[in-house]
Amino acid sequence: MTETKAKRASFLVFGVPAVGVEEADAVREVILSGWMGTGPKAKEFEDQFKAYVGRKHAVAVNSCTAALFLSLHALDLAPGDEVITTPLTFAATVNVIEHTGATPVFVDVDRRTGLIDPELVRRAVGPRTRAILPVHLYGRTAAMADLAAIADEHDLVIIEDCAHAIEATLDGRRAGTFGQVACYSFYVTKNVTTVEGGMLLTDDADLAARLKRLALHGMSADAWARFSDQGYRHYQVVEPGYKFNMTDMQAAMGLVQMRKIEPMLARREALWRYYDQRLRDLPFELPPPATSGSVHARHLYTILVDESRAGISRDKMLVELQRRNIGAGVHYVGQHLQPYYRDKYGFSPEQFPNATHHSLRTLSLPLSARLDEEDLESVATALTESLRAT
């Protein structure tokens, strides 16, 4: 009877996007225009996004994974080169390093925030280190001033993984303005969505031009420029590239989302406060407060479920929430625990104790500007009832 009372009538989808009629109308307009590939909408989206973040150049691509890969590829990494990054991230952050032939070098994270530890980064720098790839996690920025100082000292490149941190700031600067390149995600669960999509930002004009070429087959002119009303223009393949461009259909949705970015952030902040208040007496570790003087992008509300304290494991809690029609996520099981990286590099859980601590306990609750307090109350009730079910 208790379980039935706690069960929602419909399943609460984790990461449901805050999209509606305006986005649908924008996509429909592009479809009816006759130009659905990369064109004027993608250029407009690039211009608006770089202006929002505060960088000089933007390249819209089809995913953050593509953005990360292109950034590393443009560095001309070679086998034996090393990139320092965090194990507590999505697979894409590390996979792209492997795809370039370089070697990922993991360092542990802060126990409270899950962010990469700058002091451990400093210790990990060696003669083969070429780049640092920090991840702004859950909406919170990494310690970029410290990381930038390390990079300057050793002449390293910083590539920022900003997939969780579009709106985030640190010391008055937006995430994505500290490194040579910043990479963003517009996946369906992200704060700004184009369903699939990504963006590269940089202040380096030559690098931006190369990234744009690489994103579309290494051609000197994109398809829109070749077939525009200004007359046909022949293209030249100046280096072998990839098919990573963003379409105007995606960009049209992104432009609508950009108009809503601040109201959506304000809504997620209100929901975040609701969770903080509602869950404060439950036996979970809640997200730490935002750093003073910063803006937290409020991307993922992630709790830590410690079985010794809660009487239930994280994985059992996931099952109990699912039974009560609540979708939840795990961000992340560290890459040092994934079979490929564990076996290839001989990683063990003990090498990165803080990342392992998070990997075994982290649980992300539904958070979206589309949700309301009633939705969050159903999550809190399901959590409470799941604790009682053990």
C-alpha positions in Angstrom: 0.0 0.0 0.0 2.8 2.4 0.9 4.5 1.7 -2.5 1.4 2.3 -4.5 0.9 5.7 -2.7 4.4 6.8 -3.7 4.1 5.7 -7.3 3.5 8.4 -9.9 0.6 7.9 -12.3 3.1 8.5 -15.2 6.8 8.0 -15.6 8.9 11.0 -14.8 11.5 11.1 -17.6 15.0 12.0 -16.4 16.3 15.0 -18.3 13.1 15.9 -20.1 13.9 18.9 -22.3 12.2 22.3 -21.8 11.0 22.6 -25.4 7.6 23.5 -26.8 5.6 25.1 -29.6 8.2 27.9 -30.3 10.9 25.3 -31.0 8.6 23.3 -33.2 7.6 26.3 -35.2 11.2 27.3 -35.7 12.1 23.9 -37.0 9.0 23.9 -39.3 10.0 27.2 -40.7 13.4 25.8 -41.7 11.8 22.7 -43.3 9.5 24.9 -45.4 12.4 27.2 -46.4 14.0 24.5 -48.5 17.3 24.8 -46.8 17.7 22.4 -43.9 21.4 21.7 -43.9 24.2 23.9 -42.6 23.3 27.5 -43.5 22.2 30.9 -42.2 20.6 29.5 -39.0 23.8 27.7 -38.0 25.7 30.9 -38.6 23.2 32.9 -36.6 23.4 30.4 -33.7 27.2 30.6 -33.8 27.0 34.4 -33.6 24.5 34.4 -30.7 26.3 31.7 -28.7 29.8 33.3 -28.9 28.3 36.6 -27.9 26.6 35.1 -24.9 29.8 33.4 -23.7 32.2 36.2 -24.7 34.5 34.7 -27.3 35.5 35.8 -30.8 34.9 32.7 -32.9 32.4 29.8 -32.9 32.0 26.6 -34.9 28.7 24.8 -34.6 29.1 21.0 -34.8 26.9 17.9 -34.4 27.9 17.0 -30.8 30.2 17.9 -28.0 32.1 14.7 -28.7 32.9 16.1 -32.2 33.9 19.4 -30.6 36.3 17.7 -28.2 37.8 15.4 -30.9 38.3 18.3 -33.3 40.0 20.4 -30.6 42.5 17.6 -29.9 43.0 16.8 -33.6 43.8 20.4 -34.3 46.7 20.1 -31.8 48.2 17.4 -34.0 48.6 15.1 -31.1 50.8 12.0 -31.8 51.1 8.6 -30.1 53.0 9.1 -26.8 51.6 12.6 -26.2 49.6 12.9 -23.0 46.4 14.7 -22.0 45.6 15.2 -18.4 41.9 14.8 -17.5 39.5 13.5 -14.9 38.2 10.0 -14.7 34.8 11.2 -13.3 33.3 12.1 -16.6 31.3 10.7 -19.5 33.2 8.3 -21.8 33.4 10.9 -24.7 35.9 13.1 -22.8 38.4 10.2 -22.7 37.4 8.4 -25.9 38.4 11.4 -28.0 41.9 11.3 -26.5 42.2 7.7 -27.5 40.9 8.4 -31.0 43.7 10.9 -31.6 46.3 8.3 -30.6 47.3 10.2 -27.4 47.3 8.8 -23.9 44.8 9.9 -21.2 46.4 10.7 -17.9 43.9 10.6 -15.1 44.1 12.5 -11.8 41.7 12.3 -8.9 38.9 14.7 -8.1 37.9 16.7 -5.1 35.8 14.6 -2.7 33.0 17.2 -2.2 32.6 18.6 -5.7 33.9 15.8 -8.0 35.9 18.4 -9.9 39.5 17.7 -11.1 42.1 18.5 -8.4 44.6 21.2 -9.6 47.4 20.1 -7.3 47.2 16.6 -8.7 47.2 18.0 -12.2 50.5 19.8 -11.3 52.1 16.6 -10.1 51.0 14.7 -13.2 52.6 17.1 -15.8 55.5 15.4 -17.5 57.7 15.8 -20.6 55.0 14.3 -22.9 52.1 16.4 -21.5 50.5 18.5 -24.3 47.1 19.5 -22.9 44.8 19.7 -19.9 41.2 18.8 -20.4 39.1 19.9 -17.3 35.4 19.1 -17.0 33.0 21.6 -15.5 30.9 19.1 -13.7 27.1 19.3 -12.9 27.1 23.0 -13.7 30.0 23.9 -11.4 33.3 25.3 -12.9 36.6 23.7 -12.3 39.4 25.7 -10.5 40.4 27.4 -13.8 42.7 30.0 -12.4 44.9 27.3 -10.8 44.7 25.2 -14.0 45.5 28.1 -16.2 48.6 28.9 -14.1 49.8 25.3 -14.5 49.2 25.5 -18.2 51.1 28.7 -18.6 54.0 27.4 -16.5 54.4 24.3 -18.7 53.2 25.8 -22.1 50.2 23.5 -22.2 46.9 23.9 -24.0 43.6 23.9 -22.0 40.5 22.5 -23.7 37.4 23.1 -21.5 34.6 20.5 -21.5 31.7 22.8 -20.9 28.9 20.3 -21.6 27.4 20.9 -18.2 28.2 24.6 -17.8 26.7 26.9 -20.5 25.6 29.5 -17.9 28.3 29.0 -15.3 30.7 31.7 -14.2 33.7 31.9 -12.0 35.1 35.2 -10.6 33.1 37.1 -13.1 34.2 35.0 -16.1 32.1 32.5 -17.9 33.2 28.9 -18.1 34.6 28.5 -21.6 36.7 31.7 -21.5 39.8 30.3 -19.7 41.2 27.8 -22.2 42.3 28.0 -25.8 39.2 26.1 -26.8 35.8 25.4 -25.2 33.5 22.6 -26.1 29.7 22.6 -25.5 26.9 20.1 -25.7 23.3 20.7 -26.8 22.2 17.1 -26.3 18.6 16.5 -25.4 19.2 16.5 -21.6 21.3 19.7 -21.6 20.3 23.1 -20.4 20.2 24.4 -24.0 19.2 21.7 -26.4 19.2 21.1 -30.2 18.4 17.4 -29.5 22.0 16.6 -30.8 24.6 19.3 -31.3 27.7 21.0 -30.0 29.8 24.1 -30.3 33.5 25.1 -30.3 34.6 28.5 -29.1 38.0 30.1 -29.3 39.6 33.5 -29.7 42.2 32.2 -32.2 41.1 33.1 -35.7 43.4 30.6 -37.5 42.4 27.8 -35.1 38.7 28.6 -35.7 39.2 28.5 -39.5 40.9 25.1 -39.3 38.2 23.7 -36.9 35.5 24.8 -39.3 37.3 23.1 -42.2 37.8 19.9 -40.3 34.2 19.8 -39.3 33.1 19.6 -42.9 35.4 17.3 -44.8 38.4 19.6 -44.8 36.7 21.7 -47.5 37.5 25.4 -48.1 33.9 26.4 -48.5 30.8 24.9 -46.8 27.7 23.8 -48.8 25.7 26.9 -48.0 28.4 29.1 -49.4 28.7 27.0 -52.5 25.0 27.0 -53.3 23.9 30.4 -52.1 22.3 33.1 -54.3 25.8 34.7 -54.7 26.7 32.1 -57.3 28.4 28.8 -57.3 31.8 28.5 -55.6 34.1 25.6 -56.1 35.5 24.0 -53.0 39.0 22.6 -52.3 39.9 19.9 -49.9 42.9 21.3 -48.1 43.1 18.4 -45.5 41.1 15.3 -44.7 38.2 16.3 -42.5 35.1 14.8 -41.0 31.3 15.2 -41.2 30.6 17.0 -38.0 28.6 20.0 -39.1 25.4 21.3 -37.4 22.2 21.6 -39.5 19.9 24.6 -39.7 17.1 22.5 -38.2 19.2 22.0 -35.1 20.3 25.6 -35.0 16.8 26.9 -35.3 15.9 25.1 -32.1 19.0 26.4 -30.5 18.2 30.0 -31.3 14.8 29.7 -29.6 16.5 28.1 -26.6 19.0 30.9 -26.3 16.1 33.4 -25.9 15.0 31.4 -22.9 18.3 30.7 -21.3 18.1 33.0 -18.3 14.5 32.2 -17.4 15.2 28.5 -17.7 18.2 28.9 -15.4 16.1 30.9 -12.9 13.5 28.1 -13.0 16.1 25.4 -12.3 17.6 27.4 -9.5 14.2 27.6 -7.8 13.7 23.8 -8.2 17.3 23.3 -6.9 16.3 25.2 -3.7 13.2 23.1 -3.4 15.3 19.9 -3.5 17.7 21.4 -0.9 14.9 22.2 1.5 12.9 19.0 0.9 15.8 16.5 1.1 17.9 18.1 3.9 16.7 15.6 6.5 17.2 12.5 4.4 20.3 10.4 4.8 22.0 11.6 1.6 24.9 13.9 0.9 23.4 16.8 -1.1 25.3 18.9 -3.6 27.6 21.5 -2.0 26.6 25.1 -2.3 27.8 27.2 -5.2 31.2 28.9 -4.8 30.9 32.5 -3.6 31.0 34.9 -6.5 30.2 32.2 -9.1 27.1 31.2 -11.1 26.2 27.5 -10.9 24.6 26.3 -14.2 22.3 23.9 -12.2 22.6 21.2 -14.8 22.5 18.1 -12.6 21.2 17.8 -9.1 23.3 14.9 -7.9 23.1 13.3 -4.4 25.5 10.7 -2.9 23.9 7.6 -1.6 26.1 5.9 1.0 24.8 2.5 1.9 26.3 2.6 5.4 24.3 5.8 6.1 21.2 5.3 4.1 20.7 1.6 4.5 20.4 1.2 0.8 22.9 1.1 -2.1 22.9 3.6 -4.9 22.0 0.8 -7.4 19.1 -0.5 -5.2 17.9 3.0 -4.9 17.8 3.3 -8.7 15.7 0.2 -8.9 13.3 1.5 -6.2 12.9 4.8 -7.9 12.2 3.1 -11.3 9.5 1.0 -9.6 7.9 4.3 -8.5 8.0 5.8 -12.0 10.9 8.1 -11.3 13.7 8.3 -13.8 17.2 8.9 -12.4 20.7 8.9 -13.7 24.3 8.1 -12.7 26.9 10.8 -13.5 29.3 9.0 -13.6 30.8 5.6 -13.1 34.4 6.7 -13.5 36.3 5.9 -16.7 39.0 4.3 -14.6 36.4 1.6 -13.7 35.2 1.0 -17.3 36.6 -2.2 -18.8 38.4 -0.7 -21.7 40.4 1.9 -19.7 40.8 -0.3 -16.7 42.3 -3.2 -18.7 44.4 -1.2 -21.1 46.0 1.0 -18.5 45.8 -1.2 -15.4 43.7 1.3 -13.4 42.4 0.3 -10.0 39.7 1.8 -7.8 42.3 2.7 -5.2 44.3 4.9 -7.6 41.6 7.5 -7.7 39.8 7.1 -4.3 37.6 10.2 -4.6 36.5 9.4 -8.1 35.7 5.9 -7.0 33.8 7.3 -4.0 31.5 9.2 -6.3 31.3 6.4 -8.9 29.7 4.1 -6.3 27.3 6.6 -4.8 26.3 9.3 -7.3 22.7 9.5 -8.3 21.2 12.3 -10.3 17.6 13.4 -9.7 15.2 14.8 -12.3 15.9 18.5 -13.0 14.5 20.5 -15.9 12.9 23.9 -16.4 9.9 21.9 -17.6 9.3 20.4 -14.2 7.3 21.9 -11.3 7.3 21.5 -7.5 4.7 18.7 -7.7 7.1 16.7 -9.9 9.9 17.2 -7.4 7.7 16.4 -4.5 7.0 13.0 -6.2 10.7 12.4 -6.4 11.2 13.3 -2.7 8.3 11.0 -1.7 9.7 8.2 -3.8 13.1 8.6 -2.1 11.6 8.5 1.3 9.5 5.5 0.6 12.4 3.7 -1.0 14.4 4.2 2.3 11.5 2.7 4.2 11.3 -0.3 1.8 14.8 -1.5 2.8 
